[in-house]
Amino acid sequence: SSAAAARSAKKSLASGIIGAVMTNPLDVLQNEMFKTEETASNALRRLCRTEGCRWFVRGLYQNVVASAVPIAITIFLTDTFADWRKRC
């Protein structure tokens, strides 16, 4: 039904966005470690010292677009096909 599809779409989008927001700081830290060849603790200390808390959200928009959208689509399609399969 359309109500179930709408609920699934909302759930899927929320899951993707929450996942992207929660993993973004780890992505930033990993990228900094790769660029500078620092250890995680040194890169973390430097980021906190030079950027304060701003580094937590650095690149968040790009991360949401790059990861949340595909995750949301995957969850939505999985739910849709599972419901379709139950009816067949």
DSSP file (Angstrom, degrees, kcal/mol; ACC not computed):
  #  RESIDUE AA STRUCTURE BP1 BP2  ACC     N-H-->O    O-->H-N    N-H-->O    O-->H-N    TCO  KAPPA ALPHA  PHI   PSI    X-CA   Y-CA   Z-CA
    1    1 A S     >        0   0    0      0, 0.0     4,-2.0     0, 0.0     5,-0.1   0.000 360.0 360.0 360.0 162.6    0.0    0.0    0.0
    2    2 A S  H  >  +     0   0    0      1,-0.2     4,-2.3     2,-0.2     5,-0.2   0.826 360.0  55.9 -69.9 -30.7    1.1    3.6   -0.4
    3    3 A A  H  > S+     0   0    0      2,-0.2     4,-2.3     1,-0.2    -1,-0.2   0.912 109.3  46.4 -66.5 -41.5    1.0    4.2    3.3
    4    4 A A  H  > S+     0   0    0      2,-0.2     4,-2.4     1,-0.2    -2,-0.2   0.891 112.4  50.7 -66.9 -39.0    3.5    1.3    3.9
    5    5 A A  H  X S+     0   0    0     -4,-2.0     4,-2.4     2,-0.2    -2,-0.2   0.901 110.9  48.6 -65.6 -40.6    5.7    2.6    1.0
    6    6 A A  H  X S+     0   0    0     -4,-2.3     4,-2.4     2,-0.2    -2,-0.2   0.913 112.1  48.8 -65.2 -42.4    5.7    6.1    2.5
    7    7 A R  H  X S+     0   0    0     -4,-2.3     4,-2.5     1,-0.2    -2,-0.2   0.908 112.0  49.2 -63.0 -41.6    6.6    4.7    6.0
    8    8 A S  H  X S+     0   0    0     -4,-2.4     4,-2.6     2,-0.2    -2,-0.2   0.895 110.1  51.0 -64.9 -40.1    9.3    2.6    4.4
    9    9 A A  H  X S+     0   0    0     -4,-2.4     4,-2.5     2,-0.2     5,-0.2   0.918 111.9  46.7 -64.1 -43.1   10.7    5.6    2.5
   10   10 A K  H  X S+     0   0    0     -4,-2.4     4,-2.6     2,-0.2     5,-0.2   0.925 114.1  47.7 -63.9 -44.7   10.8    7.7    5.7
   11   11 A K  H  X S+     0   0    0     -4,-2.5     4,-2.3     1,-0.2    -2,-0.2   0.906 113.0  49.1 -62.6 -42.0   12.5    5.0    7.7
   12   12 A S  H  X S+     0   0    0     -4,-2.6     4,-2.2     2,-0.2    -2,-0.2   0.919 112.8  45.9 -65.3 -45.2   15.0    4.3    5.0
   13   13 A L  H  X S+     0   0    0     -4,-2.5     4,-2.5     2,-0.2     5,-0.2   0.918 112.9  50.0 -65.3 -43.8   15.9    8.0    4.6
   14   14 A A  H  X S+     0   0    0     -4,-2.6     4,-2.7    -5,-0.2     5,-0.2   0.912 110.8  50.3 -61.2 -42.1   16.2    8.5    8.4
   15   15 A S  H  X S+     0   0    0     -4,-2.3     4,-2.3    -5,-0.2    -1,-0.2   0.920 111.7  47.7 -62.5 -43.9   18.4    5.4    8.7
   16   16 A G  H  X S+     0   0    0     -4,-2.2     4,-2.1     2,-0.2    -2,-0.2   0.916 114.1  45.7 -64.2 -43.9   20.7    6.6    5.9
   17   17 A I  H  X S+     0   0    0     -4,-2.5     4,-2.6     2,-0.2     5,-0.2   0.928 113.3  49.0 -66.8 -45.0   21.0   10.1    7.3
   18   18 A I  H  X S+     0   0    0     -4,-2.7     4,-2.4    -5,-0.2     5,-0.2   0.915 111.9  49.8 -61.3 -42.8   21.6    8.9   10.9
   19   19 A G  H  X S+     0   0    0     -4,-2.3     4,-1.8    -5,-0.2    -1,-0.2   0.910 111.9  47.8 -62.0 -42.3   24.3    6.5    9.7
   20   20 A A  H  X S+     0   0    0     -4,-2.1     4,-1.3     1,-0.2    -2,-0.2   0.907 112.8  48.2 -65.9 -41.9   26.1    9.2    7.7
   21   21 A V  H  < S+     0   0    0     -4,-2.6    -2,-0.2     1,-0.2    -1,-0.2   0.903 113.1  48.0 -65.7 -40.9   26.0   11.7   10.6
   22   22 A M  H  < S+     0   0    0     -4,-2.4     4,-0.3    -5,-0.2    -1,-0.2   0.833 117.7  39.8 -71.5 -31.8   27.3    9.1   13.1
   23   23 A T  H  X S+     0   0    0     -4,-1.8     4,-2.0    -5,-0.2     3,-0.3   0.588  90.6  90.3 -94.4  -9.9   30.2    7.9   10.9
   24   24 A N  H  X S+     0   0    0     -4,-1.3     4,-2.6     1,-0.2     5,-0.2   0.906  84.5  52.2 -56.0 -47.3   31.2   11.3    9.4
   25   25 A P  H  > S+     0   0    0      0, 0.0     4,-2.5     0, 0.0    -1,-0.2   0.890 109.7  50.7 -58.8 -35.8   33.8   12.1   12.2
   26   26 A L  H  > S+     0   0    0     -3,-0.3     4,-2.6    -4,-0.3    -2,-0.2   0.887 109.6  50.4 -67.2 -37.4   35.4    8.7   11.6
   27   27 A D  H  X S+     0   0    0     -4,-2.0     4,-2.5     2,-0.2    -1,-0.2   0.916 111.2  48.2 -64.8 -42.9   35.6    9.4    7.9
   28   28 A V  H  X S+     0   0    0     -4,-2.6     4,-2.5     2,-0.2    -2,-0.2   0.940 113.2  47.9 -61.9 -47.1   37.2   12.8    8.5
   29   29 A L  H  X S+     0   0    0     -4,-2.5     4,-2.5    -5,-0.2    -2,-0.2   0.918 111.8  49.4 -61.0 -44.5   39.7   11.2   10.9
   30   30 A Q  H  X S+     0   0    0     -4,-2.6     4,-2.1     1,-0.2    -1,-0.2   0.914 111.3  49.2 -62.2 -43.0   40.5    8.5    8.5
   31   31 A N  H  X S+     0   0    0     -4,-2.5     4,-2.5     2,-0.2    -1,-0.2   0.902 111.1  49.9 -63.9 -40.7   41.1   11.0    5.6
   32   32 A E  H  X S+     0   0    0     -4,-2.5     4,-2.5     1,-0.2     6,-0.4   0.907 109.9  50.7 -64.0 -41.3   43.3   13.1    7.8
   33   33 A M  H  X S+     0   0    0     -4,-2.5     4,-1.8     1,-0.2     5,-0.4   0.895 112.1  47.8 -62.3 -39.5   45.4   10.1    8.8
   34   34 A F  H  < S+     0   0    0     -4,-2.1    -2,-0.2     2,-0.2    -1,-0.2   0.915 114.5  45.3 -67.6 -43.5   45.8    9.1    5.1
   35   35 A K  H  < S+     0   0    0     -4,-2.5    -2,-0.2     1,-0.2    -1,-0.2   0.878 126.7  27.8 -68.3 -38.3   46.8   12.7    4.1
   36   36 A T  H  < S-     0   0    0     -4,-2.5    -1,-0.2    -5,-0.2    -2,-0.2   0.551  94.0-130.5-104.3  -9.4   49.2   13.3    6.9
   37   37 A E     <  +     0   0    0     -4,-1.8     2,-0.2    -5,-0.3    -3,-0.2   0.814  59.0 145.0  58.7  32.5   50.4    9.8    7.7
   38   38 A E        -     0   0    0     -5,-0.4    -1,-0.2    -6,-0.4    -2,-0.1  -0.550  55.0-103.3 -91.3 162.0   49.7   10.5   11.4
   39   39 A T     >  -     0   0    0     -2,-0.2     4,-2.6    -3,-0.1     5,-0.2  -0.363  37.7-104.8 -73.7 166.7   48.4    8.0   13.9
   40   40 A A  H  > S+     0   0    0      1,-0.2     4,-2.6     2,-0.2     5,-0.2   0.920 120.6  49.1 -60.8 -44.5   44.8    8.3   14.9
   41   41 A S  H  > S+     0   0    0      2,-0.2     4,-2.4     1,-0.2    -1,-0.2   0.901 112.9  46.5 -66.0 -40.2   45.6    9.9   18.3
   42   42 A N  H  > S+     0   0    0      2,-0.2     4,-2.4     1,-0.2    -1,-0.2   0.918 114.3  47.3 -67.2 -42.6   47.9   12.5   16.8
   43   43 A A  H  X S+     0   0    0     -4,-2.6     4,-2.6     2,-0.2    -2,-0.2   0.903 112.4  50.4 -64.6 -40.2   45.5   13.3   14.0
   44   44 A L  H  X S+     0   0    0     -4,-2.6     4,-2.4    -5,-0.2     5,-0.2   0.924 111.1  47.9 -63.8 -45.2   42.6   13.6   16.5
   45   45 A R  H  X S+     0   0    0     -4,-2.4     4,-2.3     1,-0.2    -2,-0.2   0.919 113.3  48.2 -61.3 -43.5   44.6   15.9   18.8
   46   46 A R  H  X S+     0   0    0     -4,-2.4     4,-3.0     2,-0.2     5,-0.3   0.917 111.1  50.0 -64.6 -43.9   45.6   18.1   15.9
   47   47 A L  H  X>S+     0   0    0     -4,-2.6     4,-2.7     1,-0.2     5,-0.6   0.925 113.0  46.5 -61.0 -44.5   42.0   18.3   14.6
   48   48 A C  H  X5S+     0   0    0     -4,-2.4     4,-0.9     3,-0.2    -1,-0.2   0.889 116.0  46.2 -64.9 -38.6   40.7   19.3   18.0
   49   49 A R  H  <5S+     0   0    0     -4,-2.3    -2,-0.2    -5,-0.2    -1,-0.2   0.910 123.0  32.1 -71.0 -42.9   43.5   21.8   18.5
   50   50 A T  H  <5S+     0   0    0     -4,-3.0    -2,-0.2    -5,-0.2    -3,-0.2   0.813 135.3  20.7 -88.9 -30.8   43.2   23.4   15.0
   51   51 A E  H ><5S-     0   0    0     -4,-2.7     3,-1.6    -5,-0.3    -3,-0.2   0.502  83.0-154.9-117.8  -6.6   39.5   23.1   14.2
   52   52 A G  G ><<S-     0   0    0     -4,-0.9     3,-0.5    -5,-0.6    -1,-0.3  -0.438  71.3 -25.3  64.4-138.0   37.8   22.6   17.6
   53   53 A C  G >  S+     0   0    0      1,-0.2     3,-1.6     2,-0.1     4,-0.4   0.545 119.8  89.8 -84.9  -7.3   34.5   20.8   17.2
   54   54 A R  G X> S+     0   0    0     -3,-1.6     3,-1.3     1,-0.3     4,-0.6   0.803  73.7  68.6 -60.8 -28.9   34.0   21.9   13.6
   55   55 A W  G <4 S+     0   0    0     -3,-0.5     3,-0.4     1,-0.3    -1,-0.3   0.756  86.0  70.1 -65.3 -21.4   35.9   18.9   12.2
   56   56 A F  G <4 S+     0   0    0     -3,-1.6    -1,-0.3     1,-0.2    -2,-0.2   0.833 110.2  31.4 -61.9 -32.4   33.0   16.7   13.4
   57   57 A V  T X4 S+     0   0    0     -3,-1.3     3,-2.1    -4,-0.4     4,-0.3   0.361  86.0 128.3-109.0   3.8   30.7   18.1   10.6
   58   58 A R  T 3< S+     0   0    0     -4,-0.6   -30,-0.1    -3,-0.4    -3,-0.0  -0.440  87.2   3.2 -62.5 125.0   33.4   18.8    8.0
   59   59 A G  T 3> S+     0   0    0     -2,-0.2     4,-2.2     3,-0.1    -1,-0.3   0.624  89.4 135.6  76.0  13.1   32.2   17.3    4.8
   60   60 A L  H <>  +     0   0    0     -3,-2.1     4,-2.7     1,-0.2     5,-0.2   0.908  67.9  52.4 -62.8 -43.1   28.9   16.1    6.3
   61   61 A Y  H  > S+     0   0    0     -4,-0.3     4,-2.4     1,-0.2    -1,-0.2   0.937 111.6  46.2 -59.3 -46.8   26.8   17.2    3.3
   62   62 A Q  H  > S+     0   0    0      1,-0.2     4,-2.7     2,-0.2    -1,-0.2   0.881 112.4  51.6 -62.9 -37.9   29.0   15.3    0.9
   63   63 A N  H  X>S+     0   0    0     -4,-2.2     4,-2.4     2,-0.2     5,-0.8   0.896 109.2  49.8 -66.4 -40.3   28.9   12.3    3.2
   64   64 A V  I  X>S+     0   0    0     -4,-2.7     5,-1.3     3,-0.2     4,-1.2   0.937 115.0  43.7 -63.1 -46.2   25.1   12.4    3.4
   65   65 A V  I  <5S+     0   0    0     -4,-2.4     4,-0.3    -5,-0.2    -2,-0.2   0.921 117.7  45.1 -65.0 -43.1   24.7   12.6   -0.4
   66   66 A A  I  <5S+     0   0    0     -4,-2.7    -2,-0.2    -5,-0.2    -1,-0.2   0.819 132.6  13.0 -73.6 -31.3   27.4    9.9   -1.0
   67   67 A S  I  X5S+     0   0    0     -4,-2.4     4,-2.0    -5,-0.2    -3,-0.2   0.784 119.8  55.6-116.7 -38.5   26.3    7.4    1.5
   68   68 A A  I  X<S+     0   0    0     -4,-1.2     4,-2.9    -5,-0.8     5,-0.2   0.905 106.1  52.4 -67.4 -40.6   22.8    8.1    2.9
   69   69 A V  H  ><S+     0   0    0     -5,-1.3     4,-2.5    -4,-0.3     5,-0.2   0.956 112.2  43.5 -63.9 -50.8   21.0    8.2   -0.4
   70   70 A P  H  > S+     0   0    0      0, 0.0     4,-2.4     0, 0.0    -1,-0.2   0.895 115.5  50.0 -61.5 -37.1   22.3    4.8   -1.6
   71   71 A I  H  X S+     0   0    0     -4,-2.0     4,-2.7     2,-0.2     5,-0.2   0.933 111.0  49.0 -64.3 -44.9   21.6    3.3    1.8
   72   72 A A  H  X S+     0   0    0     -4,-2.9     4,-2.6     1,-0.2     5,-0.2   0.912 111.9  48.7 -61.2 -43.1   18.1    4.7    1.8
   73   73 A I  H  X S+     0   0    0     -4,-2.5     4,-2.7    -5,-0.2     5,-0.2   0.918 111.8  49.7 -63.2 -43.3   17.4    3.4   -1.7
   74   74 A T  H  X S+     0   0    0     -4,-2.4     4,-2.4    -5,-0.2    -2,-0.2   0.932 113.3  44.9 -62.5 -47.0   18.7    0.0   -0.7
   75   75 A I  H  X S+     0   0    0     -4,-2.7     4,-2.6     2,-0.2     5,-0.2   0.925 114.2  49.8 -63.8 -43.9   16.6   -0.3    2.4
   76   76 A F  H  X S+     0   0    0     -4,-2.6     4,-2.6    -5,-0.2    -2,-0.2   0.937 112.9  45.5 -61.0 -47.5   13.5    1.0    0.6
   77   77 A L  H  X S+     0   0    0     -4,-2.7     4,-2.8     2,-0.2     5,-0.2   0.882 111.7  52.6 -65.9 -37.1   13.9   -1.4   -2.2
   78   78 A T  H  X S+     0   0    0     -4,-2.4     4,-2.3    -5,-0.2    -1,-0.2   0.938 112.3  45.2 -62.1 -46.2   14.6   -4.3    0.2
   79   79 A D  H  X S+     0   0    0     -4,-2.6     4,-2.4     2,-0.2    -2,-0.2   0.915 113.7  50.3 -61.7 -43.3   11.4   -3.5    2.1
   80   80 A T  H  X S+     0   0    0     -4,-2.6     4,-2.4     1,-0.2    -2,-0.2   0.928 113.2  44.2 -62.7 -46.8    9.4   -3.1   -1.1
   81   81 A F  H  X S+     0   0    0     -4,-2.8     4,-2.5     2,-0.2    -1,-0.2   0.865 111.8  53.6 -68.7 -34.6   10.5   -6.4   -2.6
   82   82 A A  H  X S+     0   0    0     -4,-2.3     4,-1.8    -5,-0.2    -2,-0.2   0.918 111.6  45.3 -64.9 -42.6   10.0   -8.2    0.8
   83   83 A D  H  X S+     0   0    0     -4,-2.4     4,-1.4     2,-0.2    -2,-0.2   0.908 113.6  49.9 -65.3 -41.7    6.4   -6.9    0.9
   84   84 A W  H  X S+     0   0    0     -4,-2.4     4,-1.0     1,-0.2    -2,-0.2   0.894 109.8  51.1 -62.8 -40.1    5.8   -7.8   -2.7
   85   85 A R  H  < S+     0   0    0     -4,-2.5     3,-0.3     1,-0.2    -1,-0.2   0.866 105.7  55.4 -67.6 -35.9    7.2  -11.3   -2.1
   86   86 A K  H  < S+     0   0    0     -4,-1.8    -1,-0.2     1,-0.2    -2,-0.2   0.851 107.9  49.9 -63.4 -34.4    4.9  -11.9    0.8
   87   87 A R  H  <        0   0    0     -4,-1.4    -1,-0.2     1,-0.2    -2,-0.2   0.716 360.0 360.0 -79.1 -20.9    1.9  -11.1   -1.4
   88   88 A C     <        0   0    0     -4,-1.0    -1,-0.2    -3,-0.3    -2,-0.2   0.477 360.0 360.0 -83.6 360.0    2.9  -13.5   -4.1
